[in-house]
Amino acid sequence: MKVPPISIDGAAPREDMLAALVELDARGLNRGSSGNLSCRVGEGMLITPTGMGAGGIEPDDLVWLGFDGARRGRLAPSSEWHFHAALYRARPELHAVVHTHATYCTALACLRRDLPAFHYMVAVAGGDSVRCAPYRLFGTEALSEVVVEAMQDRKACLLATHGAVSAGATLREAMKVMIELEALCRSYLAALAVGTPAILSAQEMAEVIEKFRTYGQGPVAGDD
């Protein structure tokens, strides 16, 4: 899905990003200044500034970074801008990236475990699992490299001892994937507390993924 370029001074993407930040905070997926998000805009991206919570960010606080290294904005960008940029460079179809320290995603990431196909909705992330990227120091190119690898053919990954990342063709899709991922991690951890969950086979998940292609009314499907 190709999204037409948007002027870097356009109000719409900035307002949408601020609304998404507030929603993440309201849902408890981020707290304080944790997490960040970005949208592909023209030949670069708009990204949230570093060290600021959802309640204190204004539209003009969002920072534009070009893929050629150019920067526009009065504040410093999120320290995680490296993996946002790396994903956009590697995946032209992606137009939004969301990073959170959501509680259940982070709990599973601290176990350094993938999220397997214990439930068919794992396919919302594009495959039969959500991979956990190896631990790397935040804000580094080394982290960018493992994020891109873990996200290959996927719309989400966990970050070992850190949090989670989701992406999509639109900000709405990236948000929906993140919200679903947190719910799935919560269910998986609850199941693990009782026993060993059954895992859907590769064939069963392939059938789910194929059905998702035509189910629902947008790029993210699978809602009951």
BAFIDO-650383 format. One record per atom (N, C-alpha, C, CB): x, y, z; residue in one letter. Coordinates in steps of 0.001 Angstrom, whole numbers, padded with zeros to 6 digits, always signed. Glycine has a CB too. Layout:
BEGIN
XYZA/...
This chain:
BEGIN
+000849-001192+000000M/+000000+000000+000000M/+000883+001239+000000M/-000960+000007+001227M/+000800+002052-001032K/+001630+003251-001122K/+000855+004463-000620K/+002105+003480-002571K/+001450+005172+000323V/+000837+006379+000867V/+001518+007578+000244V/+000940+006423+002420V/+000763+008535-000306P/+001395+009687-000941P/+002170+010528+000053P/+000356+010539-001628P/+003258+011172-000394P/+004040+012031+000494P/+003193+013131+001114P/+005201+012645-000261P/+003526+013514+002327I/+002826+014583+003037I/+003809+015687+003323I/+002175+014069+004348I/+003375+016911+003208S/+004240+018037+003538S/+004709+017916+004982S/+003507+019380+003313S/+005983+018188+005224I/+006496+018052+006588I/+005897+019097+007520I/+008016+018163+006593I/+005266+020107+006955D/+004625+021114+007788D/+003128+020880+007926D/+004875+022487+007220D/+002628+019777+007351G/+001201+019491+007409G/+000741+019241+008830G/+000867+018298+006542G/-000451+019703+009179A/-000957+019565+010540A/-001488+018169+010815A/-002043+020581+010795A/-002066+017517+009803A/-002762+016248+010031A/-001879+015177+010653A/-003318+015737+008737A/-000698+014872+010098P/+000095+013815+010728P/+000548+014162+012141P/+001298+013515+009882P/+000814+015423+012395R/+001228+015836+013740R/+000092+015624+014746R/+001667+017318+013738R/-001117+016022+014375E/-002261+015862+015275E/-002561+014390+015505E/-003499+016570+014710E/-002457+013593+014464D/-002693+012148+014601D/-001665+011520+015532D/-002649+011457+013224D/-000418+011951+015426M/+000633+011398+016274M/+000415+011767+017739M/+002001+011890+015808M/+000007+013007+017995L/-000254+013413+019375L/-001429+012636+019956L/-000529+014920+019449L/-002459+012416+019137A/-003611+011630+019601A/-003193+010199+019921A/-004730+011629+018538A/-002295+009642+019108A/-001805+008285+019354A/-001006+008221+020651A/-000942+007804+018179A/-000185+009226+020914L/+000584+009272+022156L/-000336+009290+023374L/+001499+010501+022171L/-001373+010091+023303V/-002334+010179+024409V/-003031+008833+024610V/-003382+011294+024138V/-003384+008173+023503E/-004054+006874+023612E/-003139+005828+024234E/-004525+006402+022236E/-001875+005797+023820L/-000936+004841+024404L/-000812+005052+025909L/+000439+004964+023736L/-000758+006318+026316D/-000649+006658+027731D/-001921+006250+028475D/-000383+008168+027906D/-003071+006540+027876A/-004354+006233+028518A/-004548+004726+028689A/-005513+006818+027699A/-004041+003953+027751R/-004154+002494+027819R/-003095+001870+028718R/-004052+001901+026430R/-002182+002682+029236G/-001124+002171+030090G/-000010+001471+029339G/-001696+001242+031080G/+000051+001674+028014L/+001094+001033+027221L/+002405+001793+027313L/+000660+000921+025770L/+002328+003055+027649N/+003510+003859+027957N/+003237+004669+029210N/+003888+004789+026767N/+004300+005080+029860R/+004179+005890+031073R/+005269+006942+031052R/+004274+005013+032362R/+004924+008155+031426G/+005919+009222+031448G/+006503+009434+030067G/+007029+008906+032447G/+007822+009432+029981S/+008485+009672+028697S/+008916+008378+028010S/+009692+010566+028900S/+008449+007232+028509S/+008835+005963+027883S/+008175+005821+026518S/+008454+004771+028785S/+008844+005120+025612G/+008286+004860+024294G/+008373+006048+023358G/+006867+004441+024424G/+008016+005804+022107N/+008071+006838+021070N/+007334+006330+019841N/+009547+007215+020717N/+007068+007221+018912L/+006445+006814+017658L/+006843+007771+016554L/+004916+006757+017797L/+006671+007307+015314S/+007046+008125+014149S/+006134+007798+012981S/+008530+007891+013755S/+006130+008690+012001C/+005423+008479+010738C/+006352+008862+009594C/+004098+009307+010682C/+006355+008057+008556R/+007097+008413+007348R/+006423+009635+006723R/+007153+007209+006332R/+007211+010648+006424V/+006693+011874+005822V/+007682+012330+004761V/+006461+012991+006898V/+007265+012313+003493G/+008158+012702+002421G/+009383+011821+002403G/+008558+014155+002560G/+010564+012437+002325E/+011826+011697+002287E/+012455+011587+003672E/+012802+012368+001328E/+011600+011459+004680G/+012081+011329+006047G/+010950+010903+006961G/+012695+012643+006534G/+011035+011312+008223M/+010016+010921+009191M/+009817+012015+010228M/+010398+009603+009876M/+008596+012062+010762L/+008294+012853+011945L/+008385+011919+013129L/+006883+013537+011854L/+009095+012314+014175I/+009271+011456+015338I/+009121+012271+016612I/+010641+010761+015302I/+008717+011625+017662T/+008529+012300+018943T/+009881+012739+019520T/+007791+011373+019939T/+009890+013825+020284P/+011137+014309+020884P/+011543+013457+022072P/+010994+015765+021316P/+012797+013501+022422T/+013305+012702+023530T/+012909+013305+024879T/+014825+012579+023437T/+012643+012436+025840G/+012449+012851+027222G/+011184+013612+027527G/+013561+013658+027623G/+010134+013469+026699M/+008893+014199+026933M/+007715+013236+026972M/+008677+015267+025845M/+006819+013433+027946G/+005629+012606+028060G/+004520+013088+027151G/+005146+012579+029485G/+003493+012262+026995A/+002392+012565+026082A/+001703+013884+026422A/+001377+011441+026105A/+001599+014189+027719G/+000872+015387+028122G/+001592+016686+027853G/+000562+015309+029550G/+002888+016611+027577G/+003634+017854+027419G/+004078+018164+026014G/+004805+017823+028277G/+003683+017355+025038I/+004143+017551+023664I/+003130+018330+022844I/+004422+016209+023002I/+003615+019333+022140E/+002801+020117+021211E/+003137+019703+019783E/+003033+021648+021414E/+002247+019986+018821P/+002512+019592+017428P/+003878+020026+016912P/+001452+020162+016534P/+004284+021243+017248D/+005568+021749+016754D/+006773+021109+017433D/+005630+023238+016941D/+006530+020326+018502D/+007630+019659+019188D/+008105+018423+018432D/+007210+019273+020595D/+007274+017890+017550L/+007670+016725+016773L/+008818+017103+015847L/+006474+016165+015965L/+009755+016200+015696V/+010989+016477+014959V/+010968+015756+013610V/+012230+016046+015784V/+011327+016481+012551W/+011447+015858+011238W/+012909+015521+010983W/+010890+016789+010123W/+013148+014260+010627L/+014490+013804+010273L/+014453+013249+008861L/+015013+012733+011279L/+015315+013751+008009G/+015412+013229+006657G/+016298+012004+006615G/+015940+014290+005711G/+016050+011129+005653F/+016883+009939+005528F/+018290+010289+005044F/+016234+008942+004574F/+018480+011547+004629D/+019817+012011+004243D/+020545+012667+005412D/+019720+012994+003078D/+019921+012632+006605G/+020552+013205+007786G/+020078+014599+008138G/+022008+013233+007596G/+019280+015224+007262A/+018764+016569+007555A/+017790+016507+008735A/+018063+017178+006302A/+017700+017618+009470R/+016816+017660+010633R/+016135+019009+010723R/+017595+017370+011923R/+014840+018979+011049R/+014092+020211+011279R/+013293+020059+012565R/+013155+020539+010074R/+013441+021028+013434G/+012751+020989+014710G/+013630+021608+015779G/+012369+019548+015086G/+013001+022163+016800R/+013767+022857+017834R/+014202+021939+018967R/+012956+023991+018394R/+013681+020692+018973L/+014023+019745+020034L/+014813+018568+019469L/+012751+019242+020741L/+015478+017846+020341A/+016202+016647+019930A/+015211+015506+019731A/+017283+016260+020979A/+015440+014649+018721P/+014522+013532+018468P/+014690+012430+019508P/+014749+012961+017063P/+013744+011529+019546S/+013851+010354+020408S/+015202+009679+020219S/+012712+009362+020117S/+015741+009167+021306S/+017024+008464+021227S/+016922+007196+020391S/+017525+008122+022623S/+015700+006725+020151E/+015501+005508+019370E/+015266+005782+017884E/+014338+004734+019930E/+015577+006990+017422W/+015311+007321+016031W/+016063+006400+015072W/+015684+008765+015762W/+017162+005820+015528H/+017960+004957+014658H/+017154+003781+014122H/+019177+004444+015406H/+016418+003071+015005F/+015707+001902+014483F/+014451+002295+013711F/+015336+000963+015621F/+013871+003443+014017H/+012758+003935+013196H/+013252+004151+011762H/+012168+005264+013787H/+014349+004889+011641A/+014905+005179+010314A/+015316+003891+009602A/+016116+006129+010433A/+015919+002961+010340A/+016362+001709+009733A/+015190+000909+009187A/+017131+000874+010744A/+014069+000894+009914L/+012891+000181+009434L/+012325+000820+008178L/+011825+000135+010516L/+012262+002147+008146Y/+011744+002826+006952Y/+012640+002581+005741Y/+011614+004333+007208Y/+013941+002557+005961R/+014858+002304+004845R/+014721+000871+004329R/+016308+002569+005277R/+014547-000071+005253A/+014486-001481+004873A/+013115-001910+004360A/+014866-002337+006046A/+012067-001181+004779R/+010699-001606+004482R/+009891-000452+003903R/+010015-002151+005747R/+009942-000242+002599P/+009248+000893+001982P/+007743+000898+002220P/+009508+000898+000510P/+007162-000270+002504E/+005715-000346+002703E/+005272+000153+004074E/+005251-001765+002515E/+006214+000353+004983L/+005876+000819+006322L/+005834+002345+006365L/+006885+000282+007349L/+004807+002884+007017H/+004654+004336+007117H/+004442+004808+008548H/+003498+004791+006263H/+004495+003888+009505A/+004386+004283+010910A/+005066+003230+011777A/+002894+004464+011329A/+005728+003684+012836V/+006416+002799+013781V/+006057+003256+015196V/+007983+002814+013555V/+005701+002292+016040V/+005334+002572+017430V/+006222+001731+018346V/+003815+002271+017689V/+006790+002362+019360H/+007617+001652+020347H/+007054+001924+021727H/+009119+002090+020262H/+006847+000851+022504T/+006325+001010+023863T/+007107+000164+024858T/+004844+000636+023911T/+006875+000481+026130H/+007343-000343+027242H/+006116-000958+027914H/+008196+000499+028267H/+005160-001390+027103A/+003921-001976+027614A/+004231-003130+028564A/+003031-002463+026451A/+003482-003233+029651T/+003818-004123+030763T/+003999-005582+030351T/+002751-004039+031810T/+003031-006149+029658Y/+003085-007583+029360Y/+004047-007883+028214Y/+001691-008104+029016Y/+004112-007001+027237C/+005136-007145+026191C/+006518-007125+026819C/+005010-006021+025128C/+006729-006191+027733T/+008029-006047+028369T/+008348-007240+029267T/+008078-004759+029175T/+007330-007755+029958A/+007551-008930+030812A/+008038-010117+029979A/+006253-009306+031567A/+007386-010359+028828L/+007824-011462+027978L/+009198-011170+027382L/+006803-011717+026859L/+009430-009896+027020A/+010741-009512+026483A/+011844-009700+027515A/+010717-008058+026011A/+011525-009512+028789C/+012522-009710+029840C/+012836-011189+030043C/+012035-009098+031151C/+011935-012061+029610L/+012224-013494+029593L/+013018-013872+028350L/+010925-014305+029657L/+013129-012903+027420R/+013849-013086+026149R/+013281-014258+025358R/+015349-013309+026406R/+011944-014265+025276R/+011245-015336+024580R/+010410-014775+023439R/+010359-016120+025552R/+010319-015521+022342D/+009395-015188+021268D/+007962-015421+021757D/+009696-016033+019989D/+007020-014773+021096L/+005603-015065+021315L/+005183-016064+020239L/+004715-013749+021267L/+004902-017314+020604P/+004560-018321+019598P/+003085-018264+019217P/+004906-019714+020111P/+002691-019146+018312A/+001308-019163+017806A/+000392-019916+018763A/+001249-019806+016404A/+000309-019427+020011F/-000589-020038+020991F/-002032-019624+020727F/-000176-019647+022420F/-002218-018552+019950H/-003541-018013+019598H/-003464-017528+018156H/-003981-016841+020577H/-004561-017717+017432Y/-004507-017349+016016Y/-004238-015874+015773Y/-005788-017723+015354Y/-004576-014998+016746M/-004382-013566+016535M/-002912-013159+016515M/-005100-012795+017607M/-002006-014070+016842V/-000584-013777+016673V/-000305-013383+015223V/+000282-014999+017083V/-001142-013854+014313A/-000989-013530+012886A/-001196-012057+012591A/-001961-014341+012065A/-001723-011295+013544V/-001894-009858+013317V/-000548-009184+013060V/-002593-009202+014521V/+000528-009812+013554A/+001876-009265+013349A/+002510-009763+012066A/+002767-009618+014520A/+001753-010528+011262G/+002223-010880+009932G/+002827-012256+009768G/+003196-009913+009519G/+002898-013050+010837G/+003510-014371+010721G/+003007-015312+011784G/+005012-014266+010803G/+003724-016424+011988D/+003305-017425+012971D/+004010-017266+014313D/+003560-018811+012431D/+004644-016131+014512S/+005264-015811+015803S/+005583-014321+015827S/+006559-016667+016043S/+005864-013835+017015V/+006447-012495+017172V/+007823-012728+017770V/+005547-011531+018091V/+008849-012408+017009R/+010215-012688+017452R/+010654-011708+018540R/+011184-012625+016263R/+011577-012176+019370C/+012204-011309+020367C/+013620-011006+019892C/+012211-011977+021795C/+013893-009756+019597A/+015227-009349+019153A/+016207-009452+020313A/+015207-007907+018587A/+017449-009848+020061P/+018461-009927+021127P/+018677-008561+021790P/+019798-010454+020558P/+019118-008586+023027Y/+019362-007339+023736Y/+020517-006564+023118Y/+019645-007615+025201Y/+020286-005284+022906R/+021321-004340+022523R/+021027-003025+023253R/+021373-004139+020957R/+022036-002229+023502L/+021869-000961+024203L/+020904-000058+023446L/+023224-000261+024384L/+020011+000600+024186F/+019031+001484+023537F/+019736+002635+022817F/+018029+002042+024579F/+019106+003122+021756G/+019617+004275+021029G/+020869+004022+020233G/+019873+005361+021964G/+021102+002770+019826T/+022326+002451+019093T/+022010+001821+017744T/+023212+001512+019914T/+022994+001885+016845E/+022858+001224+015554E/+022783-000291+015738E/+024032+001596+014630E/+023438-000795+016771A/+023389-002236+017043A/+021956-002684+017320A/+024298-002593+018238A/+021197-001864+018046L/+019792-002181+018288L/+019012-002121+016984L/+019182-001216+019323L/+019295-001128+016148S/+018618-001006+014862S/+018765-002276+014033S/+019165+000188+014088S/+019957-002835+014022E/+020232-004017+013210E/+019391-005212+013653E/+021712-004369+013280E/+019285-005433+014964V/+018517-006590+015420V/+017019-006357+015297V/+018869-006920+016860V/+016576-005101+015380V/+015159-004798+015186V/+014752-005102+013747V/+014863-003319+015532V/+015533-004637+012790V/+015217-004893+011378V/+015185-006389+011102V/+016244-004204+010454V/+016127-007125+011687E/+016161-008568+011473E/+014945-009256+012093E/+017444-009155+012052E/+014608-008879+013330A/+013463-009496+014006A/+012142-009148+013334A/+013423-009066+015461A/+012097-007997+012668M/+010874-007540+012011M/+010760-008031+010564M/+010814-006028+012039M/+011713-008808+010097Q/+011645-009296+008725Q/+010343-010077+008520Q/+012876-010183+008394Q/+009550-009657+007526D/+008262-010281+007231D/+007285-010190+008400D/+008467-011730+006857D/+007471-009241+009268R/+006599-009063+010428R/+006222-007597+010601R/+007280-009587+011699R/+005183-007362+011411K/+004762-006009+011753K/+004989-005716+013231K/+003295-005807+011398K/+005668-006609+013923A/+005958-006378+015340A/+007105-007267+015781A/+004710-006638+016211A/+007776-006831+016845C/+008771-007668+017511C/+008876-007228+018956C/+010156-007584+016800C/+009435-008086+019775L/+009794-007739+021143L/+011265-007375+021170L/+009489-008907+022127L/+011663-006568+022131L/+013061-006180+022315L/+013507-006726+023659L/+013251-004616+022239L/+014454-007646+023647A/+014882-008303+024875A/+015224-007299+025971A/+016079-009190+024598A/+014630-007531+027153T/+014880-006698+028330T/+014649-005217+028038T/+016306-006910+028829T/+013590-004933+027274H/+013357-003555+026846H/+011872-003257+026627H/+014127-003274+025568H/+011259-003815+025561G/+009881-003466+025247G/+009425-004101+023954G/+009725-001970+025165G/+008691-003324+023139A/+008124-003864+021908A/+008080-002790+020832A/+006716-004427+022160A/+008027-003244+019581V/+007914-002365+018414V/+006816-002912+017511V/+009278-002257+017640V/+005990-002026+016964S/+005027-002409+015935S/+005133-001423+014789S/+003576-002454+016499S/+004635-001824+013634A/+004705-000965+012452A/+003544-001292+011537A/+006055-001137+011707A/+003283-000379+010596G/+002201-000626+009660G/+002208+000339+008505G/+000888-000557+010360G/+001317+000117+007574A/+001172+001004+006426A/+000569+002334+006837A/+000315+000350+005353A/-000086+002355+007993T/-000667+003580+008540T/-000406+003601+010046T/-002208+003672+008230T/-000549+004764+010649L/-000401+004871+012098L/-001493+004068+012791L/-000447+006346+012547L/-002682+004092+012242R/-003782+003313+012825R/-003431+001834+012872R/-005079+003521+012023R/-002845+001313+011800E/-002473-000095+011779E/-001383-000395+012797E/-002012-000499+010387E/-000364+000435+012856A/+000719+000219+013817A/+000193+000237+015247A/+001810+001284+013643A/-000734+001141+015538M/-001334+001216+016869M/-002148-000037+017173M/-002219+002460+016987M/-002937-000477+016199K/-003775-001646+016423K/-002932-002882+016681K/-004693-001878+015232K/-001835-003022+015943V/-000948-004167+016156V/-000357-004120+017564V/+000180-004187+015097V/+000079-002939+018004M/+000663-002824+019348M/-000358-003153+020427M/+001217-001413+019572M/-001566-002639+020290I/-002607-002899+021284I/-002913-004392+021351I/-003888-002102+020953I/-003009-005039+020201E/-003277-006475+020158E/-002102-007271+020730E/-003567-006920+018718E/-000876-006842+020424L/+000302-007542+020929L/+000340-007536+022453L/+001573-006909+020372L/+000011-006411+023064E/+000002-006343+024525E/-001037-007313+025097E/-000289-004900+025000E/-002219-007377+024486A/-003259-008299+024952A/-002811-009747+024784A/-004575-008059+024189A/-002153-010062+023676L/-001672-011422+023439L/-000597-011820+024452L/-001122-011546+022016L/+000331-010921+024720C/+001380-011222+025702C/+000778-011454+027080C/+002411-010082+025761C/-000248-010686+027408R/-000918-010876+028698R/-001554-012266+028770R/-001993-009783+028920R/-002248-012653+027698S/-002897-013967+027676S/-001868-015094+027710S/-003783-014103+026431S/-000777-014919+026980Y/+000245-015965+026922Y/+000898-016166+028288Y/+001311-015615+025872Y/+001221-015074+028956L/+001832-015188+030281L/+000862-015807+031279L/+002291-013814+030778L/-000433-015499+031147A/-001436-016110+032025A/-001522-017611+031777A/-002815-015457+031811A/-001471-018004+030495A/-001517-019427+030158A/-000284-020158+030685A/-001629-019612+028639A/+000878-019526+030578L/+002115-020139+031064L/+002069-020368+032578L/+003319-019257+030703L/+001333-019519+033293A/+001246-019663+034743A/+000489-020927+035139A/+000571-018442+035352A/-000330-021448+034216V/-001138-022638+034488V/-000511-023896+033904V/-002541-022457+033932V/+000076-023761+032728G/+000646-024928+032059G/+001359-024528+030790G/-000435-025950+031748G/+001418-025454+029840T/+002074-025211+028556T/+001012-025064+027483T/+003062-026357+028200T/+000843-023877+026896P/-000199-023674+025891P/+000049-024524+024644P/-000281-022197+025507P/-001030-024982+024027A/-000931-025644+022731A/-000521-024611+021689A/-002278-026329+022340A/+000244-025029+020691I/+000732-024127+019649I/+000134-024545+018312I/+002289-024132+019585I/-000433-023593+017597L/-000972-023872+016267L/+000163-024243+015320L/-001758-022654+015724L/-000127-025143+014394S/+000892-025584+013440S/+001155-024510+012390S/+000463-026891+012761S/+002240-024691+011651A/+002566-023758+010566A/+001442-023718+009544A/+003889-024154+009883A/+000842-024868+009232Q/-000251-024921+008271Q/-001484-024196+008797Q/-000594-026367+007940Q/-001788-024409+010067E/-002951-023733+010661E/-002760-022215+010641E/-003182-024222+012112E/-001552-021755+010957M/-001296-020317+010943M/-001285-019762+009521M/+000031-020012+011632M/-000816-020550+008573A/-000842-020110+007175A/-002282-019890+006724A/-000141-021146+006259A/-003193-020735+007180E/-004611-020578+006837E/-005180-019304+007453E/-005419-021799+007310E/-004775-019016+008689V/-005234-017788+009348V/-004716-016564+008594V/-004764-017749+010826V/-003429-016560+008273I/-002825-015421+007573I/-003500-015191+006234I/-001322-015646+007370I/-003802-016262+005524E/-004482-016134+004235E/-005886-015560+004423E/-004554-017500+003524E/-006585-016005+005454K/-007935-015488+005703K/-007896-014008+006082K/-008623-016297+006817K/-006848-013606+006797F/-006709-012206+007183F/-006602-011291+005962F/-005486-012029+008075F/-006123-011821+004852R/-005927-010983+003663R/-007243-010427+003127R/-005227-011780+002572R/-008334-011139+003376T/-009629-010708+002833T/-010675-010445+003903T/-010152-011745+001882T/-010318-010637+005176Y/-011265-010459+006263Y/-011242-009018+006759Y/-010955-011426+007409Y/-012383-008511+007182G/-012438-007184+007776G/-012464-006078+006750G/-011280-006986+008684G/-012124-004859+007192Q/-012282-003684+006338Q/-011023-002866+006198Q/-013364-002819+006867Q/-009881-003454+006518G/-008634-002701+006423G/-007464-003641+006428G/-008508-001698+007563G/-006259-003096+006526P/-005058-003913+006474P/-004852-004795+007678P/-003887-003050+006315P/-005523-004491+008798V/-005425-005322+009995V/-006748-006006+010189V/-005036-004490+011249V/-006779-007336+010255A/-008018-008061+010372A/-007985-008970+011599A/-008283-008869+009105A/-009037-009779+011734G/-009051-010784+012765G/-009898-010448+013967G/-007696-011038+013201G/-010565-009286+013980D/-011429-008957+015122D/-012641-009840+015119D/-011851-007485+015096D/-013039-010299+016298D/-014271-011085+016391D/-015472-010167+016293D/-014317-011891+017706D/
